[in-house]
Amino acid sequence: MTEDTAARRPAGEIRIGVDIGGTFTDIVAACDDGRLHVAKVSSTTHDPERAVIDGLAGLLARAGLDAARVTEVVHGSTVASNTILQKVGARTGLITTRGFRDVLEIGRIRTPEMFDLSWSKPEPLVPRRLRLEVEGRIGADGGVVRPLDEAGVIAAAEQLVAAGIESLAIVFINSYANPAHEATAEALVRERWPSLPVSTSWQVLPEMKEYERTSTTVVNAYLQPIMRAYLDRLQSGLEDIGIRAPLLIIASNGGVASARATAERPVFAVGSGPAAGVTGAARLGVASGHRDLIAFDMGGTTAKAALIEDGQLTLTTEYEFREGISTSSRFIKAGGYMLKVPAIDIAEVGAGGGSIAHVDAGGLLHVGPTSAGAEPGPACYGRGGEAPTVTDASVAIGYLNPRHLAGGSLPIDRERALDAVARLIGAPLGIETIDAAHGIRAVANANMARALRAVSVERGRDPREFALMLFGGSAALHGVELARMLGIGTVVVPRLPGVFTAVGMLTSDVEHHLVRPFAGPLGALDGADSRAVLDDLLAQARAALGEEGFSPADSAVRLQCDLRYRKQALELTVPLSGDDGVAHSTEQVRSAFEAAYSQTFGYRPDSEEPEIANLRAIGIGRRPGRLRFGDTQVDTPPGAASEASRPVSFARGAAPLDTPVHGREAIGTAEMAGPLIVESYESTVVIPPGASVRCDAIGNLIVTP
């Protein structure tokens, strides 16, 4: 931070980006004079909003910023995803059509690994005793086959309330075609239990496919009371420190939504935090000339990867949330909880800086998915953690500063790291401590490479044709090694990589995703029925944007459709129009689908005619003051690059090298050869022997592996 920072009092608006991770909470304040102020504080696991409120208050005070000038707080969080992982959501009940009580167990009748006999299906979020059936049936054409048993609905709800449920999901067969029965059931329940949260599938996911619709609605109900209470506490805490600005939440698709909307539909924000980083990576890639990217985000608990092609995010309409590797792969199903919601196509593995290493009974080394988190943290933090983590391994070999991180605010004890690695990894394996540390990193890198391959090779893309963009507190410690593993020739490290996800939040647009089922051949796009549905979707999207104050000049609506070949169960989404609203011809849509099908599956049928499953509209509101890369200045606390050099071990069995340590500002446009370490307040970049680094025109570090 420059000396005159505290004396400045920006007269304009201030926008805040906040990312809560498993280990750190990152905060970025963007002033309308182009200056960014950042803070990185330890997450408060059991009270996540506390780190946000205290960290933000400290940042505003340190930077001399007036809380009253904050115009918006954009927030991404792991609260929803952690609620599912830790199974600490609301006690949820389900009322469904007679005969469909076991849809959650039946699922897709698949296993993620064909020959894995040790695999166990995830326990449903609603136990069978809390899933009750009622009479009544809607047909696939929307007609009433059997009337709804309203007395049965009331009796089922009474039984569930008596059993202590805290939230209720209502899912009836074919409600996407006619929501009348669900709407009636919801009204009956709300009349008698007005404080009971209710999620209905026709409001959460009006699409065909009973399992996907049931699972998504149940997850929404499971999260709703938790997220509503959390957002209320956060909003109240912000008001306590003088911030009266709107609270916006990053959705899984990378757009933003109001806190009120998120509290009602939390299932759309399960991938909240990671999505913002990928959105920022896409915007930065366009600004810096790297339009084809693999975005790689490694924090303290997990590592995430996503593909960006020609500056565009890769989106999916469904993904499975689970332990291990969580991915939207079309080829790996049934491993987790199905969420059929618009989301950035992100693969996630339980490998982060805080991931714990251990040796199993058979003598094999494992890393993650269990994490030391912020409490007690890695052994080197000196907060009571004794298990060796990936961070401890990086400290042991010299990659990380052996005395402190985060500008001196986080003391580091290298001796504790060495002891943990030696005692719990080196001794059981019978190897030297430094070799054991390299082993921990090698296993972690192999795990993270799975995520990179999941979004590239498994999608029919060659990773060698993309640049690798690194962000998150730990990514730049591993990025060059990962690039070498996949043959990637260019690595991009943005400014502020350690808090880049919070920066990315300030680049996001408001988005409203609408969907309507529509069955018919591709040629039906030229018919009056499809046109009527699309016109209705357009009107809804424009109305939603208008309610939030967006004029036609500041907004756009994209039309899309889900297509598949006959007798297939999976669809691909292709555009029906661009941002200009000009509709594509049917032949353009056909060509786009055939190209996407070939690229995804490696072939396509020659004579099959595509058919439509759903029509979609995406309303996009471009926020005024959205952060633009290239015209910002950064104020960070002091403390980076506190030593001229230190010994670093770059390979198992090799002697440590006395390696120069530079502050980021010392890297210029001329190529600098490794080995060297680049330190800044919130990150460390490792340039190993054989690699080189330079700074580009807008402040990115460009590394040649």
N, C-alpha and C positions, 0 to 999 in steps of 0.2 A: 504494500500500500504506500503510495507516495505521501510525502510529509504534509502536503496541503489538503489531503483528502478530508480530514476531520473538519477543516474550516469551510469546505464547500457545502452549500445548501442548495441542491438542484431545485429549481422552481417548478419543474414540470412533473410529469407522471412517472410513477415507479411501478413496474410489473415484477411479480415474484414467481419464481419456479421452485417447487419443492419436491424432492424425490426421497421417499423413505425406503431404504434398503434393509437387508437383514443385519448389516453391521454398521453402516453409516447412514446418516441423513444429510443430504446435500441441498444447499439453498443458494439460489442465484437471484440477485436483485438487478434488474435492467432499468437504467434511467433513460429518459428520452433524449439525453445528450450523448447517447451511445456508450456510456460507461457501464461496465458490469462489476458488481461486487459479489464475492463468493464466500461461503462458509461451509465447512465440513465438520459435523459433530457426530458423536456416537449415538446410534439409535437407542431409544428406550423401549425395549422389547415389550414389556407388559403395559406400557402406557405410550403408544407410538406418537400421539399428538404432542406429548411433552417436549420431545426433542425438536419438533417443528416450532413450537411457540417460543421456547427458550433460545433456540438457535437463531430464529428470525429476530427476536428482540435484541440479541447480542450483535447481530450483523448490522441492524439499523443504527444501533447506538455507535458502533465502531466506525461506520461509514458516514455518520452525521446525516442520516436520512430521516425525514419526517414520516411517521407511520400514517398520518392523515393523507399523504400524497399517494399512497398505494392504491392503484385503480383495479387491480385484479391479482388473485393468488391462484396459480395453476398448479395442480397437485397430482402427483402419481404415487401410488402406494402399493406395497405388497400385502396390505391388510386382508384383502379378499382372498388372494392366493394362499396366504399363510393360514387363513381360517379353514380352507379346505384341506391343506396338507396336514394340519394339526388336529383336524376333526373337532373343532371347537365352535362350530356354527350353532344356529338355533335348533332346538328340538322341533323337528318339522313333521307335519302330517300330510298325507296325500289322499284326496278323494278323486276316484277315477271311475270309468265305465266298467260295469260288471264284465268280468273276463279279462281285464287288463291290469290286474293287481301286480303281476310279476314281470311287467315290462322291463323294469330296471335290472332285474337279474338276468333275464333272457338276452337283453341287449341285441347285439348283432350276431350272436352265436359264433363268435370268433375268439381266438387268442392272439396276443401280439407276437408270440414266438411259437412256431408250430411244434418244435421238439423240446420245449422247456417244460419238463414235468414238475418242476418246483414252483411254477407260477400259480399264484392264487388271485382270483378275481377280486377287485376292490369291493369292500363292503358298501352296499347302497347307503346313501346319506339318510334315507328314510327306512328304518327297519320294517319288516313285513307287518308287524302288529299295528303299526301306525299308517298302513296303507289300506283304505277301505273302499268298497265298491258300492255303486248305486245303479239302479235301473234307469234306462233312457239311452237312446242312440240316435246319432245323426248319421245319415248315409254319406257316401263319398261325393254325391252330387249336391250335398247340402240340405237334402230333404229330411224330414223327421220320420225315422223308422219306428221308434218307440218314444212316447212322451217322457219327459224327465220326472222321476219320482221325487217331488219336492220334499215330502215328508222324510224320505230316505236320506236326502241331503242333510236335513236338520238333525236327524238321528245320528248320522255318521259324524257330523261336526261336534255334536254333544259328546260322543264317545271319545273323540280325539282331544277335545278341550279337557275332559275329565282325566285323560292320560297325561296332561301337562304339556301339550304342544305350545310352542312359542311363535310358530309361523305355519301357514297352510298353503299347499299347492293344490290347484284344481285343474285336472287335465282330462278332458273327455275325447273320445274317438271322433276324428274328423271335424273338430271344432274350427280348424282353419277354413273349412268350407262354409260353416255356419256357426257362429259363436253363441247362439241364443241360449243353449243349455248352460254353458259356462257362465254367461252373464247373469242368468237367473240364479244359479247356485251361489255366485259371488254376492249378489244382492241379499239373498237369504242369510248368508253367514254374517255379512257386515251389519245387517239390521239387528242381529242378536248379540254379536260380539264385535262392536265397532272398533275396539282397540287391537284386535287380532290382525297382524299383517297377512294379506292374502295375495298370492300370485296366481294368475290365470294364464293358461298357455296361449290363448288367442291374443292377449296383450303382450306377452313376452316373446312368443315365436309363432306367428300365424303361418306355419308351413306344414306340409305333409311330412310323414315319417313319425310314427308314434313314439319310438324309443328316443329319438333325438329330441323331439318336442317335450317329452316327459322329463328326460334328464336335464335339459336346459331350464325348464320351469322349476324343477326341484332344487337345482343349484341356486337359482334366484331366491327362492323362498328360504333356503338354508342360510344365505348371506344377508338377507334384507335387514333383520333386526340388528345384526352386528354392525353393518355398514352405516345404518341410520344413526345408531348411537355414537359411533366413532365420528361421523361427519358433524353431528350436533356438538360434540365436545370440542372438535377442532374449530368450528365456526365460533363457538363461545370463547375459546382461548384466544383466537385472533382478535376478537372484539376487546378482550381484556387488555391487550397491548396497543389498542388504538387503531386497529385495522378494521374498517367497515366495508371493505371492498368485496365484490362477489367472489365466491369460492368456486372454481371450475375444476373438473376432474378429467384427467386423461382417460379415454376409453381404449379398449383393446385394439381398435382400428386406427389409433394414432390421433384421432380428433379429440375435441374437448366437449364436455357436456356440463350442465349445471349440477351443483351438489344435490339439489332437489331431485332432478331426474335420475342421478346415480343412486340415490337412496332408495328409489322405487325400483330401479332395474340394475342392481349391482352386478348381475351376471355379465353385463357388457363392459365391466371394468376389471375383470379378473387379471387380464394381462396389462394392466394400467401402466406401471412403471417402465417395463421394457419397451413398450410401444413408442413412448416419447423419444427415447434415445434413437430408435430407428428412424423416426420422422425427422429428427434433427440431422441424422447422418445423410438422409436423402437430400435435404435442403443444402447442406454443406457440400455434398458431392457435386451438385449442380453448380454451386457458386465457385468451386475450385477446379472444375473441369474433370471430375471423376464421376461420371454418370453411372458406371457399372461397378457396384460395390458389394462386398460381403461385410455387413456391419457386425462387429463382434464386441459384445459388452460383457466384461467380467467384473463382478463385484465381490463382495465378501462371502456370499452364500452360493450364488449360481453363476453360470456363464450362459449367454444367449447369443444366437446368431440369426441373421436375417439377410435375405437377398434383395438387392436394389438393382433394377434394370432400367437403363436409359432414364435415370432419375426418378423412376416410379417405384413406389412401395409394392411389394408382393403381398396381396391380400388373399385370405381364405374365408370361407363361410362356415368353417367348423374346425375344431381342434379338440384334442383330448388332454385334460389336465391330470397329470399323474406324477408320481415320484420317479426318480431315475432320469430318463430323457423324455421330456414332454414336447411333443411335436405334432404338427398338423399333417403328417405324412398320410398320403392316401393309401399306403400299403401296410401301415402298422395300425391296427385297430384293437379296441377292447381293453387297452391297458389302463384306462383311467376313466375320468368323468367326462362324458361327452358334452361339449358346449357348442351348439350350433348358432354361433353369433359371428358377425363380421369382425375379423381380427387380422392384424399383420401376421404374416406367416413366419413365426419365430420358433426355433428349436431351442430348448433349454435343458441344461444338464446340471446336476448338483455338484458342481466343481467351481469353487470360488476361493478367494484368499483365505477364508476362514474354514475351509473344508478340512476335516480331521483325517489324518493318516493313521492306519493301523495295520498290524500283521495278523492274519487269521490263523486258525489252528493248523492249517496246512502249510503255513509258511509263505503265503502270498501277500503281497503288499496291496492295500486298497486305499483309495482317497475319496472321501465323501460317500454318500450325499450328506451325512451328518455334518453340521457346521458348528464351530465355537461361537459364531454370531458376535454380537457386541458385548454380551455378558456370558461367560467371563472373557471371551475373546481368545486370540492365540496366546501361547505361552509367553512370547516376547513382550506382550503388553503389560505383564506383571499384575494382572487383576485376578489372579487365582486360577487361570487356565493352565492345565498341565499337559494336555494332549498336543502333540505336534501337528501343525497345520501347514498348508501351502505357504502362507506368509512366513511362518517360522523357517521353512526351507529356504525361502528367498533371502531372509535375513542371514541365515547361516552361511550361505555361499557368497554373500556380499552384494547381492543385487540391490537390497534395500538399505537405507541409512541405518547403521547399527546403533544410533543414539536417539533419534526421534523421527516422527513423521508429522504431516499436517502442519508444517511451519513451526515445529517445536511444541505444538499443543498435545502431542501424543508421544510420551516417552517410550523408547524401545530398549529392551534388555537382551542383547545378543547372547549372553551366557545362558539365559533361560531357554532361548531357542535351541542352542547347541545341546543343552542337557536333555531337553524333551526329545529331540531327534535321535540323539545317541542312545538314550535309555529305552525308548519304546519302538524304535525302528532299527537303528544300527545294531544294537546288541542282539535282538532276536534273529536278525538276518546274518549276523556275523560279518558286518562290513564297517568301514570307517564312517564317521559321522558325516563328512562332506559328501561321500558317495551316497549315503542314505538320503541326504537332502536332495541330491540330483535325482535319485530314484523316485522320491515323492513328486517332484516336478514332472518327471517323465510320465508317470501314471496320470497325473492331472492333465497334462497336455494331450495324452491319448484320449481321455474322456472328452475334452473340449473339441478335439478334432472331429469327434462324432457329430457334434452339433453343426460344425462347419460343413461336413459332408451331407448332413441331413437336408440342408437348405440349398445345396448345390448339386452334388452328384445324384442324390435321390430325386431331384427335380429335373434331371436330364441336362444340367448345366456343368460346364467345365470350370472349376474354380481358378484355373490358370488364366482365364480370360477376364478375371475381376481383380480389382484392388481390394485390399483388406483394410477397413477402417476400424481403429481401436479406440474404445472408450470404456469408462468404468475404472474404478480405482486400481485394478490389478491387470487389466488387459495388456498394457504396454510392457509389463514384465514378461509376458509370454508370447506376444504377437509375432516377433520375428521367427521364433522357433516354429510356431504354427504355420506361418507362411512358407517356411522351408519344407515342412512336412507335406503341404498341399501343392507345392510348386508355384506359389503366388509370387509375382515379381515386384509388386509395389505395395508398401504399407503406408497408410495415412494416419497420423496421430493429430487430432484437432487440438486447438487451444482448449485448456480446461478439460482434459479428457476425464479426470476424476470426478467431475460434476457435470459431465456433458449431457446426461439424461435430463437433469434439471434445466440446462440450457435449451435442449430440444423441446421442452414443454412450451417455451416461449415462442417457438416457431410454428406451433400447431394451429390448425383452423378448427372452427366449430363444424361438426358433421352430424347429420341426421340420416340414418340408414332406414329405409322403408322397403318392405317386401310384400308381395302378393302372389299366392300360388296361381298358376295359369298353365293348364295342360293343353297341348296341341302340337301339331307339326311346326317346323320352322317357318313354313309358308304362312302360318296364321299371324305372323307379325304384320303382314300387310292387310289384315282384316279389321273390321270395325270393333270387334270384341277386345282385341289386344290394345287397340288404340284408346278405347275407353278406359281400360285399366291403367295404361301409361299416363293418360291425361290426369286421372285421379291421383296417381302417385306424384306427378309433377306438382299438382295443386297443393297436396299435403306438404311436400317438401318446401315449397315456396312460402306456404303459410307458417310453417314452423320457423323458417329463417326470418320471416317478417316479424313474428312475435318477439324475436330476440334482437330486433332493431337493425337487421341487415337489409340494405336496399338492393335492388336488382344489380346495381353496378358493383356491389361488394359481395356478390354471391353467385353461385352457379349450381346447376343440377345435372348430374350425370345419370343416364339411364343404362341399365344393364339387364341381362337375362341369364338364367342358368339353363344350360343345354346339356343333353346327353344323347346317346344312341338308344334306340328302343331296347327294352329288357335289361338295361343297365341301371344300377342303383345309385351311382355317383355322378354328380354334375360338375361342369366347369363353367365359371362365370366369365362372360365376354361382354364388351361394351356395345351399347346400342346407339350411343351418341357421345360426342366430346363435350368439353366445358361450354362450347358455344351453343349447345342445344341442338345442333344440326344432326338429324337422324342418319345413321348409317343405312345403306341399302341391305336387303336380305342377303345378297351375295357377299357383301362385305362382312356381315355377321357370320355367314357360313365359313368364309375363308379364315376369319379370326378363330372360330371354334376348331376347325380342322388343324390349324397351326398349333394351337394350344394343346390339343389332344395328342398330336404327334410328338410334341416336345415333352409332354408329361409321361406318356405311356410307351413311346418309342415306335408306335405304329398307329394306323387308323384303318377302319373298314373302308373298302372301296365303294361299296354300293349302298351303304346304310344312310338313311335320312335322319338328321338330328331332330329331336323333339324338345319342346320347351317344358321346363318344370316350374320356374318362378320368374317373375318380372321384378326388377329392383329399381330404386331411385336413391341417389346419394345427394342430399342437399349440403352444400359447402358454403359456409360463411367465413369470409376472410377478415380476421380480426384486425382492427386498426392498431397500429403500433407493434404488429408482429415483428419479432426480432429478425433482422437481416444480417447475414454473415458478411464480414469484410469491412464493416464500418463501425466496429466496436473497439473500445479500449477496456483493459482489464485491470482492476485494482484487487490485489490479493494480499493477505497478511505476509509479513516477511518471514524468512527462515529457511529458504530453499538453498541447496548447494552450499552447505556449511563447511565442506572440506574440498581440498584441491584434488585428492585422489584417494583411493582405497584399494586393498587387495580384493580381487573378485575371481571366483572359480567359475569358468565358463563351460567346463566339461568334466565328466567323471574321470578321475585318474590323471587329469592334467594339473600342472602347477598353477597356483593362483597368479593372476597378472595384476600389476599395479596399474589401475585403470583411472583415467581422468574423470572427474565429476564436474559437470557444467550446469549452470542454471539455464533454463530454457532460453532466456534472452541472449545467451552467448552463441546460439546456433544461428548462423547467417545463411545467405543464399548459396554460398560456396559449399561443395560437398566436403563433409568431414568423415574420415574413416574411423571405424571402430577398432579396438574396443573403447567404449566410453559410456558413461551413465549421464542421463539428463534428468535433473531433479527440479521440481516445482512444488508449490504449496500442496497440491492435491494429487500428484502423480509422480511416478518414476518411470522413465523410458530406458530400456536396456538396448544398447547397440553392440552386439557381440562382434568378435573378430570376423572379418570378411564382409561385414555389412557397412553401410555408410548412411549418413543423414544430412539433410539440408532443410531449410525453411522456405516455404513458397510465399507467394505475394500476399496471402491473407492470413498468414501465421500458422498454417499447418506444418508439422514436421513430416517430410517425405523420406521414408526409409527404403533403401534398396537392400533386400536381404542377402 
